[in-house]
Amino acid sequence: MRIVTGKHVREMTAADLAAWRTRYPETTLDLGAGDGRFVRRLALRGPDQGVIGVDLCAASLSSAARNPPDNALLVVADALALPDDLSNVATTITITCPWGSLLRELL
C-alpha cells in the first residue's frame, strides 16, 4: 500500500499497517480525501483513534502529509478499488464532497 509522508510516496507493508492499527481501537476511513485537511482535523480532534485518508492524487495529499499526526495515514489509492490491506480496517467511513467517478458510484 502506498502512503504519502512529506513530499514522498513510500510503501507500507501489511505488517506495518497492522502494527499501526493496534494503537487505535477505532479507525475512520475517509474516501476521496482530497488535500487531507479533513483527515488531519479528525486526527487532531481524536488522538485516540486512527484516521486513514484515501485519494488517488498523491500531490493533493502532500500538503497534509508534511507534518501529519501519528494517528493519521494518507494513502494513495483509488477509493473505488481499495488495497486489500484496507479490508475490514474501518469502524467508520466518511466521504466528504464526492465528485467524479466516486460520486457516480455512490449514486
MODELLER restraints for C-alpha pairs under 7 A, 6 or more apart:
rsr = mdl.restraints
at = mdl.atoms
rsr.add(forms.Gaussian(group=physical.xy_distance, feature=features.Distance(at['CA:1:A'], at['CA:11:A']), mean=5.51, stdev=0.5))
rsr.add(forms.Gaussian(group=physical.xy_distance, feature=features.Distance(at['CA:1:A'], at['CA:12:A']), mean=5.31, stdev=0.5))
rsr.add(forms.Gaussian(group=physical.xy_distance, feature=features.Distance(at['CA:1:A'], at['CA:13:A']), mean=6.51, stdev=0.5))
rsr.add(forms.Gaussian(group=physical.xy_distance, feature=features.Distance(at['CA:1:A'], at['CA:83:A']), mean=6.50, stdev=0.5))
rsr.add(forms.Gaussian(group=physical.xy_distance, feature=features.Distance(at['CA:2:A'], at['CA:9:A']), mean=6.32, stdev=0.5))
rsr.add(forms.Gaussian(group=physical.xy_distance, feature=features.Distance(at['CA:2:A'], at['CA:10:A']), mean=5.52, stdev=0.5))
rsr.add(forms.Gaussian(group=physical.xy_distance, feature=features.Distance(at['CA:2:A'], at['CA:11:A']), mean=4.57, stdev=0.5))
rsr.add(forms.Gaussian(group=physical.xy_distance, feature=features.Distance(at['CA:2:A'], at['CA:12:A']), mean=6.05, stdev=0.5))
rsr.add(forms.Gaussian(group=physical.xy_distance, feature=features.Distance(at['CA:2:A'], at['CA:75:A']), mean=5.79, stdev=0.5))
rsr.add(forms.Gaussian(group=physical.xy_distance, feature=features.Distance(at['CA:2:A'], at['CA:76:A']), mean=5.48, stdev=0.5))
rsr.add(forms.Gaussian(group=physical.xy_distance, feature=features.Distance(at['CA:3:A'], at['CA:9:A']), mean=5.53, stdev=0.5))
rsr.add(forms.Gaussian(group=physical.xy_distance, feature=features.Distance(at['CA:3:A'], at['CA:10:A']), mean=5.53, stdev=0.5))
rsr.add(forms.Gaussian(group=physical.xy_distance, feature=features.Distance(at['CA:3:A'], at['CA:11:A']), mean=6.21, stdev=0.5))
rsr.add(forms.Gaussian(group=physical.xy_distance, feature=features.Distance(at['CA:3:A'], at['CA:12:A']), mean=6.58, stdev=0.5))
rsr.add(forms.Gaussian(group=physical.xy_distance, feature=features.Distance(at['CA:3:A'], at['CA:73:A']), mean=6.92, stdev=0.5))
rsr.add(forms.Gaussian(group=physical.xy_distance, feature=features.Distance(at['CA:3:A'], at['CA:74:A']), mean=5.43, stdev=0.5))
rsr.add(forms.Gaussian(group=physical.xy_distance, feature=features.Distance(at['CA:3:A'], at['CA:75:A']), mean=4.30, stdev=0.5))
rsr.add(forms.Gaussian(group=physical.xy_distance, feature=features.Distance(at['CA:3:A'], at['CA:76:A']), mean=5.69, stdev=0.5))
rsr.add(forms.Gaussian(group=physical.xy_distance, feature=features.Distance(at['CA:4:A'], at['CA:10:A']), mean=6.42, stdev=0.5))
rsr.add(forms.Gaussian(group=physical.xy_distance, feature=features.Distance(at['CA:4:A'], at['CA:58:A']), mean=6.70, stdev=0.5))
rsr.add(forms.Gaussian(group=physical.xy_distance, feature=features.Distance(at['CA:4:A'], at['CA:61:A']), mean=6.98, stdev=0.5))
rsr.add(forms.Gaussian(group=physical.xy_distance, feature=features.Distance(at['CA:4:A'], at['CA:62:A']), mean=6.49, stdev=0.5))
rsr.add(forms.Gaussian(group=physical.xy_distance, feature=features.Distance(at['CA:4:A'], at['CA:65:A']), mean=6.10, stdev=0.5))
rsr.add(forms.Gaussian(group=physical.xy_distance, feature=features.Distance(at['CA:4:A'], at['CA:74:A']), mean=5.56, stdev=0.5))
rsr.add(forms.Gaussian(group=physical.xy_distance, feature=features.Distance(at['CA:4:A'], at['CA:75:A']), mean=6.31, stdev=0.5))
rsr.add(forms.Gaussian(group=physical.xy_distance, feature=features.Distance(at['CA:4:A'], at['CA:76:A']), mean=6.99, stdev=0.5))
rsr.add(forms.Gaussian(group=physical.xy_distance, feature=features.Distance(at['CA:5:A'], at['CA:65:A']), mean=5.12, stdev=0.5))
rsr.add(forms.Gaussian(group=physical.xy_distance, feature=features.Distance(at['CA:5:A'], at['CA:66:A']), mean=6.53, stdev=0.5))
rsr.add(forms.Gaussian(group=physical.xy_distance, feature=features.Distance(at['CA:6:A'], at['CA:62:A']), mean=5.99, stdev=0.5))
rsr.add(forms.Gaussian(group=physical.xy_distance, feature=features.Distance(at['CA:6:A'], at['CA:65:A']), mean=4.78, stdev=0.5))
rsr.add(forms.Gaussian(group=physical.xy_distance, feature=features.Distance(at['CA:6:A'], at['CA:66:A']), mean=4.02, stdev=0.5))
rsr.add(forms.Gaussian(group=physical.xy_distance, feature=features.Distance(at['CA:6:A'], at['CA:67:A']), mean=6.87, stdev=0.5))
rsr.add(forms.Gaussian(group=physical.xy_distance, feature=features.Distance(at['CA:7:A'], at['CA:62:A']), mean=5.71, stdev=0.5))
rsr.add(forms.Gaussian(group=physical.xy_distance, feature=features.Distance(at['CA:7:A'], at['CA:66:A']), mean=6.94, stdev=0.5))
rsr.add(forms.Gaussian(group=physical.xy_distance, feature=features.Distance(at['CA:14:A'], at['CA:85:A']), mean=5.93, stdev=0.5))
rsr.add(forms.Gaussian(group=physical.xy_distance, feature=features.Distance(at['CA:24:A'], at['CA:48:A']), mean=5.99, stdev=0.5))
rsr.add(forms.Gaussian(group=physical.xy_distance, feature=features.Distance(at['CA:24:A'], at['CA:49:A']), mean=5.01, stdev=0.5))
rsr.add(forms.Gaussian(group=physical.xy_distance, feature=features.Distance(at['CA:24:A'], at['CA:50:A']), mean=5.47, stdev=0.5))
rsr.add(forms.Gaussian(group=physical.xy_distance, feature=features.Distance(at['CA:25:A'], at['CA:49:A']), mean=6.47, stdev=0.5))
rsr.add(forms.Gaussian(group=physical.xy_distance, feature=features.Distance(at['CA:26:A'], at['CA:49:A']), mean=5.15, stdev=0.5))
rsr.add(forms.Gaussian(group=physical.xy_distance, feature=features.Distance(at['CA:26:A'], at['CA:50:A']), mean=6.22, stdev=0.5))
rsr.add(forms.Gaussian(group=physical.xy_distance, feature=features.Distance(at['CA:26:A'], at['CA:91:A']), mean=5.72, stdev=0.5))
rsr.add(forms.Gaussian(group=physical.xy_distance, feature=features.Distance(at['CA:27:A'], at['CA:49:A']), mean=5.65, stdev=0.5))
rsr.add(forms.Gaussian(group=physical.xy_distance, feature=features.Distance(at['CA:27:A'], at['CA:50:A']), mean=4.41, stdev=0.5))
rsr.add(forms.Gaussian(group=physical.xy_distance, feature=features.Distance(at['CA:27:A'], at['CA:51:A']), mean=5.51, stdev=0.5))
rsr.add(forms.Gaussian(group=physical.xy_distance, feature=features.Distance(at['CA:27:A'], at['CA:89:A']), mean=6.80, stdev=0.5))
rsr.add(forms.Gaussian(group=physical.xy_distance, feature=features.Distance(at['CA:27:A'], at['CA:90:A']), mean=4.96, stdev=0.5))
rsr.add(forms.Gaussian(group=physical.xy_distance, feature=features.Distance(at['CA:27:A'], at['CA:91:A']), mean=5.37, stdev=0.5))
rsr.add(forms.Gaussian(group=physical.xy_distance, feature=features.Distance(at['CA:27:A'], at['CA:92:A']), mean=6.46, stdev=0.5))
rsr.add(forms.Gaussian(group=physical.xy_distance, feature=features.Distance(at['CA:28:A'], at['CA:50:A']), mean=6.26, stdev=0.5))
rsr.add(forms.Gaussian(group=physical.xy_distance, feature=features.Distance(at['CA:28:A'], at['CA:51:A']), mean=4.76, stdev=0.5))
rsr.add(forms.Gaussian(group=physical.xy_distance, feature=features.Distance(at['CA:28:A'], at['CA:52:A']), mean=6.16, stdev=0.5))
rsr.add(forms.Gaussian(group=physical.xy_distance, feature=features.Distance(at['CA:28:A'], at['CA:90:A']), mean=5.43, stdev=0.5))
rsr.add(forms.Gaussian(group=physical.xy_distance, feature=features.Distance(at['CA:28:A'], at['CA:91:A']), mean=6.05, stdev=0.5))
rsr.add(forms.Gaussian(group=physical.xy_distance, feature=features.Distance(at['CA:28:A'], at['CA:92:A']), mean=4.64, stdev=0.5))
rsr.add(forms.Gaussian(group=physical.xy_distance, feature=features.Distance(at['CA:28:A'], at['CA:93:A']), mean=5.61, stdev=0.5))
rsr.add(forms.Gaussian(group=physical.xy_distance, feature=features.Distance(at['CA:29:A'], at['CA:51:A']), mean=6.04, stdev=0.5))
rsr.add(forms.Gaussian(group=physical.xy_distance, feature=features.Distance(at['CA:29:A'], at['CA:52:A']), mean=4.85, stdev=0.5))
rsr.add(forms.Gaussian(group=physical.xy_distance, feature=features.Distance(at['CA:29:A'], at['CA:53:A']), mean=5.97, stdev=0.5))
rsr.add(forms.Gaussian(group=physical.xy_distance, feature=features.Distance(at['CA:29:A'], at['CA:90:A']), mean=5.63, stdev=0.5))
rsr.add(forms.Gaussian(group=physical.xy_distance, feature=features.Distance(at['CA:29:A'], at['CA:92:A']), mean=6.24, stdev=0.5))
rsr.add(forms.Gaussian(group=physical.xy_distance, feature=features.Distance(at['CA:29:A'], at['CA:93:A']), mean=4.77, stdev=0.5))
rsr.add(forms.Gaussian(group=physical.xy_distance, feature=features.Distance(at['CA:29:A'], at['CA:94:A']), mean=6.21, stdev=0.5))
rsr.add(forms.Gaussian(group=physical.xy_distance, feature=features.Distance(at['CA:30:A'], at['CA:39:A']), mean=6.95, stdev=0.5))
rsr.add(forms.Gaussian(group=physical.xy_distance, feature=features.Distance(at['CA:30:A'], at['CA:52:A']), mean=6.10, stdev=0.5))
rsr.add(forms.Gaussian(group=physical.xy_distance, feature=features.Distance(at['CA:30:A'], at['CA:53:A']), mean=4.69, stdev=0.5))
rsr.add(forms.Gaussian(group=physical.xy_distance, feature=features.Distance(at['CA:30:A'], at['CA:54:A']), mean=6.09, stdev=0.5))
rsr.add(forms.Gaussian(group=physical.xy_distance, feature=features.Distance(at['CA:30:A'], at['CA:93:A']), mean=5.81, stdev=0.5))
rsr.add(forms.Gaussian(group=physical.xy_distance, feature=features.Distance(at['CA:30:A'], at['CA:94:A']), mean=4.66, stdev=0.5))
rsr.add(forms.Gaussian(group=physical.xy_distance, feature=features.Distance(at['CA:30:A'], at['CA:95:A']), mean=5.76, stdev=0.5))
rsr.add(forms.Gaussian(group=physical.xy_distance, feature=features.Distance(at['CA:31:A'], at['CA:53:A']), mean=6.24, stdev=0.5))
rsr.add(forms.Gaussian(group=physical.xy_distance, feature=features.Distance(at['CA:31:A'], at['CA:54:A']), mean=5.09, stdev=0.5))
rsr.add(forms.Gaussian(group=physical.xy_distance, feature=features.Distance(at['CA:31:A'], at['CA:55:A']), mean=6.65, stdev=0.5))
rsr.add(forms.Gaussian(group=physical.xy_distance, feature=features.Distance(at['CA:31:A'], at['CA:79:A']), mean=5.66, stdev=0.5))
rsr.add(forms.Gaussian(group=physical.xy_distance, feature=features.Distance(at['CA:31:A'], at['CA:94:A']), mean=6.30, stdev=0.5))
rsr.add(forms.Gaussian(group=physical.xy_distance, feature=features.Distance(at['CA:31:A'], at['CA:95:A']), mean=5.24, stdev=0.5))
rsr.add(forms.Gaussian(group=physical.xy_distance, feature=features.Distance(at['CA:32:A'], at['CA:54:A']), mean=5.71, stdev=0.5))
rsr.add(forms.Gaussian(group=physical.xy_distance, feature=features.Distance(at['CA:32:A'], at['CA:55:A']), mean=4.85, stdev=0.5))
rsr.add(forms.Gaussian(group=physical.xy_distance, feature=features.Distance(at['CA:32:A'], at['CA:79:A']), mean=6.37, stdev=0.5))
rsr.add(forms.Gaussian(group=physical.xy_distance, feature=features.Distance(at['CA:32:A'], at['CA:95:A']), mean=6.51, stdev=0.5))
rsr.add(forms.Gaussian(group=physical.xy_distance, feature=features.Distance(at['CA:32:A'], at['CA:98:A']), mean=6.60, stdev=0.5))
rsr.add(forms.Gaussian(group=physical.xy_distance, feature=features.Distance(at['CA:33:A'], at['CA:53:A']), mean=5.19, stdev=0.5))
rsr.add(forms.Gaussian(group=physical.xy_distance, feature=features.Distance(at['CA:33:A'], at['CA:54:A']), mean=5.42, stdev=0.5))
rsr.add(forms.Gaussian(group=physical.xy_distance, feature=features.Distance(at['CA:33:A'], at['CA:55:A']), mean=5.26, stdev=0.5))
rsr.add(forms.Gaussian(group=physical.xy_distance, feature=features.Distance(at['CA:34:A'], at['CA:55:A']), mean=6.01, stdev=0.5))
rsr.add(forms.Gaussian(group=physical.xy_distance, feature=features.Distance(at['CA:34:A'], at['CA:60:A']), mean=5.79, stdev=0.5))
rsr.add(forms.Gaussian(group=physical.xy_distance, feature=features.Distance(at['CA:34:A'], at['CA:61:A']), mean=6.37, stdev=0.5))
rsr.add(forms.Gaussian(group=physical.xy_distance, feature=features.Distance(at['CA:35:A'], at['CA:60:A']), mean=4.69, stdev=0.5))
rsr.add(forms.Gaussian(group=physical.xy_distance, feature=features.Distance(at['CA:35:A'], at['CA:61:A']), mean=4.71, stdev=0.5))
rsr.add(forms.Gaussian(group=physical.xy_distance, feature=features.Distance(at['CA:35:A'], at['CA:63:A']), mean=6.77, stdev=0.5))
rsr.add(forms.Gaussian(group=physical.xy_distance, feature=features.Distance(at['CA:35:A'], at['CA:64:A']), mean=6.44, stdev=0.5))
rsr.add(forms.Gaussian(group=physical.xy_distance, feature=features.Distance(at['CA:36:A'], at['CA:53:A']), mean=6.56, stdev=0.5))
rsr.add(forms.Gaussian(group=physical.xy_distance, feature=features.Distance(at['CA:36:A'], at['CA:61:A']), mean=5.48, stdev=0.5))
rsr.add(forms.Gaussian(group=physical.xy_distance, feature=features.Distance(at['CA:36:A'], at['CA:64:A']), mean=5.30, stdev=0.5))
rsr.add(forms.Gaussian(group=physical.xy_distance, feature=features.Distance(at['CA:37:A'], at['CA:64:A']), mean=6.13, stdev=0.5))
rsr.add(forms.Gaussian(group=physical.xy_distance, feature=features.Distance(at['CA:39:A'], at['CA:51:A']), mean=6.33, stdev=0.5))
rsr.add(forms.Gaussian(group=physical.xy_distance, feature=features.Distance(at['CA:39:A'], at['CA:52:A']), mean=6.96, stdev=0.5))
rsr.add(forms.Gaussian(group=physical.xy_distance, feature=features.Distance(at['CA:39:A'], at['CA:53:A']), mean=5.87, stdev=0.5))
rsr.add(forms.Gaussian(group=physical.xy_distance, feature=features.Distance(at['CA:39:A'], at['CA:72:A']), mean=7.00, stdev=0.5))
rsr.add(forms.Gaussian(group=physical.xy_distance, feature=features.Distance(at['CA:40:A'], at['CA:64:A']), mean=6.78, stdev=0.5))
rsr.add(forms.Gaussian(group=physical.xy_distance, feature=features.Distance(at['CA:40:A'], at['CA:68:A']), mean=6.78, stdev=0.5))
rsr.add(forms.Gaussian(group=physical.xy_distance, feature=features.Distance(at['CA:40:A'], at['CA:72:A']), mean=6.79, stdev=0.5))
rsr.add(forms.Gaussian(group=physical.xy_distance, feature=features.Distance(at['CA:43:A'], at['CA:50:A']), mean=6.87, stdev=0.5))
rsr.add(forms.Gaussian(group=physical.xy_distance, feature=features.Distance(at['CA:43:A'], at['CA:51:A']), mean=5.84, stdev=0.5))
rsr.add(forms.Gaussian(group=physical.xy_distance, feature=features.Distance(at['CA:43:A'], at['CA:69:A']), mean=6.56, stdev=0.5))
rsr.add(forms.Gaussian(group=physical.xy_distance, feature=features.Distance(at['CA:43:A'], at['CA:71:A']), mean=6.01, stdev=0.5))
rsr.add(forms.Gaussian(group=physical.xy_distance, feature=features.Distance(at['CA:43:A'], at['CA:72:A']), mean=5.86, stdev=0.5))
rsr.add(forms.Gaussian(group=physical.xy_distance, feature=features.Distance(at['CA:44:A'], at['CA:69:A']), mean=6.75, stdev=0.5))
rsr.add(forms.Gaussian(group=physical.xy_distance, feature=features.Distance(at['CA:47:A'], at['CA:71:A']), mean=6.39, stdev=0.5))
rsr.add(forms.Gaussian(group=physical.xy_distance, feature=features.Distance(at['CA:49:A'], at['CA:71:A']), mean=6.68, stdev=0.5))
rsr.add(forms.Gaussian(group=physical.xy_distance, feature=features.Distance(at['CA:50:A'], at['CA:71:A']), mean=4.80, stdev=0.5))
rsr.add(forms.Gaussian(group=physical.xy_distance, feature=features.Distance(at['CA:50:A'], at['CA:72:A']), mean=6.01, stdev=0.5))
rsr.add(forms.Gaussian(group=physical.xy_distance, feature=features.Distance(at['CA:51:A'], at['CA:71:A']), mean=6.11, stdev=0.5))
rsr.add(forms.Gaussian(group=physical.xy_distance, feature=features.Distance(at['CA:51:A'], at['CA:72:A']), mean=4.78, stdev=0.5))
rsr.add(forms.Gaussian(group=physical.xy_distance, feature=features.Distance(at['CA:51:A'], at['CA:73:A']), mean=6.36, stdev=0.5))
rsr.add(forms.Gaussian(group=physical.xy_distance, feature=features.Distance(at['CA:52:A'], at['CA:72:A']), mean=5.73, stdev=0.5))
rsr.add(forms.Gaussian(group=physical.xy_distance, feature=features.Distance(at['CA:52:A'], at['CA:73:A']), mean=4.71, stdev=0.5))
rsr.add(forms.Gaussian(group=physical.xy_distance, feature=features.Distance(at['CA:52:A'], at['CA:74:A']), mean=5.84, stdev=0.5))
rsr.add(forms.Gaussian(group=physical.xy_distance, feature=features.Distance(at['CA:52:A'], at['CA:75:A']), mean=7.00, stdev=0.5))
rsr.add(forms.Gaussian(group=physical.xy_distance, feature=features.Distance(at['CA:53:A'], at['CA:73:A']), mean=6.23, stdev=0.5))
rsr.add(forms.Gaussian(group=physical.xy_distance, feature=features.Distance(at['CA:53:A'], at['CA:74:A']), mean=4.80, stdev=0.5))
rsr.add(forms.Gaussian(group=physical.xy_distance, feature=features.Distance(at['CA:53:A'], at['CA:75:A']), mean=5.93, stdev=0.5))
rsr.add(forms.Gaussian(group=physical.xy_distance, feature=features.Distance(at['CA:54:A'], at['CA:74:A']), mean=6.08, stdev=0.5))
rsr.add(forms.Gaussian(group=physical.xy_distance, feature=features.Distance(at['CA:54:A'], at['CA:75:A']), mean=4.77, stdev=0.5))
rsr.add(forms.Gaussian(group=physical.xy_distance, feature=features.Distance(at['CA:54:A'], at['CA:76:A']), mean=5.91, stdev=0.5))
rsr.add(forms.Gaussian(group=physical.xy_distance, feature=features.Distance(at['CA:54:A'], at['CA:77:A']), mean=6.00, stdev=0.5))
rsr.add(forms.Gaussian(group=physical.xy_distance, feature=features.Distance(at['CA:54:A'], at['CA:79:A']), mean=6.36, stdev=0.5))
rsr.add(forms.Gaussian(group=physical.xy_distance, feature=features.Distance(at['CA:55:A'], at['CA:75:A']), mean=6.47, stdev=0.5))
rsr.add(forms.Gaussian(group=physical.xy_distance, feature=features.Distance(at['CA:55:A'], at['CA:76:A']), mean=5.32, stdev=0.5))
rsr.add(forms.Gaussian(group=physical.xy_distance, feature=features.Distance(at['CA:55:A'], at['CA:77:A']), mean=5.59, stdev=0.5))
rsr.add(forms.Gaussian(group=physical.xy_distance, feature=features.Distance(at['CA:55:A'], at['CA:78:A']), mean=6.29, stdev=0.5))
rsr.add(forms.Gaussian(group=physical.xy_distance, feature=features.Distance(at['CA:55:A'], at['CA:79:A']), mean=6.56, stdev=0.5))
rsr.add(forms.Gaussian(group=physical.xy_distance, feature=features.Distance(at['CA:56:A'], at['CA:76:A']), mean=5.16, stdev=0.5))
rsr.add(forms.Gaussian(group=physical.xy_distance, feature=features.Distance(at['CA:56:A'], at['CA:77:A']), mean=4.75, stdev=0.5))
rsr.add(forms.Gaussian(group=physical.xy_distance, feature=features.Distance(at['CA:56:A'], at['CA:78:A']), mean=5.05, stdev=0.5))
rsr.add(forms.Gaussian(group=physical.xy_distance, feature=features.Distance(at['CA:57:A'], at['CA:76:A']), mean=6.48, stdev=0.5))
rsr.add(forms.Gaussian(group=physical.xy_distance, feature=features.Distance(at['CA:58:A'], at['CA:76:A']), mean=5.75, stdev=0.5))
rsr.add(forms.Gaussian(group=physical.xy_distance, feature=features.Distance(at['CA:61:A'], at['CA:74:A']), mean=6.78, stdev=0.5))
rsr.add(forms.Gaussian(group=physical.xy_distance, feature=features.Distance(at['CA:65:A'], at['CA:74:A']), mean=6.95, stdev=0.5))
rsr.add(forms.Gaussian(group=physical.xy_distance, feature=features.Distance(at['CA:80:A'], at['CA:102:A']), mean=6.83, stdev=0.5))
